Amino acid sequence: MSWKNAFSSSVGKKIQMALTGLFLVLFLVVHCYVNAMIFWDDNGAKFTEAAHFMGTNVVIRITEIGLFAFLILHIVQGLKLWAQNRSRRNTRYAVSAGNATSKWYSRSMGILGTLILLFLILHISAFWAPNRASQTMGNGELDLYAMMRDAFQSLFVVVIYVLGCISLAWHLVHGFYSAFQTLGLAMNKYKGIINVVGVAFSIIVPLIFALMPIAFYLHWIE
Amino acid sequence: MEHYTMNLTLKVWKQKNKNEKGRFETYQVKNVSSEMSFLEMFDVLNEQLIAEGKEPIAFDHDCREGICGMCSMYINGRAHGPWHHTTTCQLHMREYKDGDTIVVEPWRASAFPVIKDLVVDRQSFDRIIQAGGYVSVNTGNAVDANALPIEKHMADEAFASAACIGCGACVAACPNASAMLFVSAKVSHLAMLPQGSPERKERVTNMINQMDKEGFGSCTNIGACEAECPKGISLENIARLNREYIGAMFDGGSQNAK
């Protein structure tokens, strides 16, 4: 089998989704860890220090390019698979099994992913993009802590962020297990532990993210 | 269980041939015994239609004991009906009560075109088997069955995968119309045995290539196939297929693959 063949086949595309997905899971861990430093309630000192490292370290900045490449591959391949799979059944069933044979979130990865994408566009243009633009123009880093504090005074913004986190949580409940199944690691022996870790991850990480805008809005941190 | 009879309303998919558009037709079936199988109920309905001078409903069936994989009805939104680990022929009318309405559709997938009414063309499965679902042996005397030692648990797992009857319920149930559970069962049962091991890399490559060519969807690990499989083929087979495929990607031995 040629490598080209391996990546263009249906199983090859699955593997691409799994590997890029797992990389994005790793990214979530780092992003969550760094941002959770706002909870020190030290007026953002610890957070700003960590954000400065993430924004200026050469290795991190190179990894960031890879992150965007993987994110785009995950999105493009995911949407293509979604459209392709829908076309594999020309006449739809009059009566469908619904939740009797599968979970709604497993069937809704395309929609959940699209919601996350819409959220990401807003999120990146609110924080990452202006900060990097300022750096590039030689004006230095922006005060991200102050930007967060100001942005999360609006209830509308907080609701959007919480909805983004809920979409992420459901996407992860299926995605985490699914990545291991795709890589052939979800044998019955390991299925239990993969599911427990996957569900715990899907609850804890989005919950910590959701608490950030809520904490600023409710003035738990200033 | 008490025997009873029932009158039913059936909404059945009628389609003249592959090219014509199908539609639902409504039928009334009277005095159906609770001890009939689902297909016997269809026999009664067809006798009734013949007596009335109407065209009977075409449906697939053969052994009627749940082992051949011919019967294929999508009943009230469920492949092979609501019973667990059951083919349509083994579904019995005691599941239903008087006055029920039952909607019966054919398997729906672009790779399984409707031939007539509830009969679909599943030759795409045959072509996947032809692509690699075999073991090459030299002709001559049959080898002694016990000449090759096989671990008990491997033999059991290979047997569990070999239980697949190729009915296509996995494809019918899958929201993506993917054939991965079928292909994974066939790849697994041969890969786990020493006789199938030498050709495993070519096998998985060629069978996946053929599966893609036939126009099945791709697997997104939803799991509806496992829930509907009459033979209880496990999703673990798909994990094994993926591992086999990844192994073939890294190995030069699969160069013979088409």
Interface residues (C-beta under 8 A of the other chain):
Chain A: M1 W3 N5 A6 S9 S10 V11 G12 K13 K14 I15 L81 Q84 N85 S87 R88 R89 N90 T91 R92 Y93 A94 V95 S96 A97 G98 A100 T101 S102 K103 S106 R107 M109 H174 Y177 S178 Q181 T182 L183 G184 L185 A186 M187 N188 K191
Chain B: K11 G22 F24 Y74 N76 G77 R78 A79 P82 V103 E105 R108 A109 S110 A111 A173 P175 N176 A177 S178 K201 T205 I208 N209 M211 D212 G215 F216 G217 S218 C219 T220 N221 I222 G223 A224 A227 E228 S234 L235 E236 I238 A239 R240 L241 N242 R243 E244 Y245 I246 A248 M249 S254 Q255 A257
